[in-house]
Amino acid sequence: MNNCPERAIETMHGMVIPLWYFAWSIAPPFIFTWLLRQSNVLSGLNHGWREVLYNIVWAFTFLLFSFTAYRLIHYMMRFRLFNKLVAYTSLTKYKFWRRYKAPEEY
């Protein structure tokens, strides 16, 4: 990204924040609560095992959501409107966001 002379490579700062918030904070507790309500066996677990189960659900949900969101965003970049949305929410589009250039070796 830093070596592109056309500044054509951009990051998705504005898109990543809501996606990661959902994947870290909203989806795992929702799925974990749903699992506990669906199963009488899981609701009878003590606190330690519930914490282990929550961590497993959290990791699985985060990985699944991240993979799915990445594939969806990659597909959606084909559409001009979505591509422009990503471009304007990227801090790398703006002049104040400087790119690091490594010093040339002599």
N, C-alpha and C positions, 0 to 999 in steps of 0.2 A: 504494500500500500504506500509506503513512504517513498519508494523509488519510481513510482509511476509519473512520467513527465506530463501526462495529460490530466492528472488528478481524477482519473476515471473510476478508481476503486473507492467505494464508500462503505461505511459501516452502518448498522441499523440501530443507532442509539435509541431513537424514539419508539421503535417496535420491540426491542428486547426487554425494556423495563416492564411494560404491562404483561408480556408473555411470561417472563420469569416470576413476576409477582403471582400470577395465576398458578404457575406450576409449583411454586414453593409454598404459598400461603393459603390458597383457596381450595384447590383440587384435592390434596392429600387428606385434610381433615374431613372433607365432605365424603370422600370414598371410604375412609376409615369408619366414620359414623354409620354410613350405609351398610358396610359389612357387619358391624356389631348388631345392627337392628335385624339383619337378615338371618343371622345364625345364633341359636341359643347357646351353642358350645363356645363361641368366641366371646359372648357377653359374660360368661362365667370365669374368664381368665383373671388371674390376679394382676396387680399393677405392673409388676416386672415384665410379665409376658405380653401385656397390652402394649407396653413401651417398645418391646422388640417387634411385635406385629406392626405397630405404627411406623417404625423406622423402615421395615420392609415395604410396606405400602407406600410410604413417602418416596423411597428410592425408585421403586418400580414406576410409580406415577410420574415422577420427575423425568426419568429416562424416556418413558413412552411419550410423554407430552413433548419433550424437547425434540425427539426424533420426528414426531408427527408434525410439529410446528415448523421445523426446518424444511421438511419435504414440501409442506403446503406453501411456505413463503417462496421457496425455490420455484415452484410451479406458478405462483401468482405474479412473480417478477416479469412474466411474459406480457402482462397486461399493462398498458401505458399508464393508466390512472394509478394503479397500485405502485408501479415503478416510481412515479413522481412523488407519491406519498412517502415512500421509503427515502427518496433523495432529499426531500425537504425536512424530514425528521432526523436526518443524519447530520451530526455536527461537522463532519468532514467536508460538507458542502460550503460552509461559511469560511470567510477569510481569517477570522480570529482564531480558528482552530488550526494551529500550526502543526506541520508534520516534521517529525524528526529526520534529519539527514545525518548519517554517520560521516565523520570526517574522512576525507580521502587519505589513503596511506601513501606515503612518499617513498 
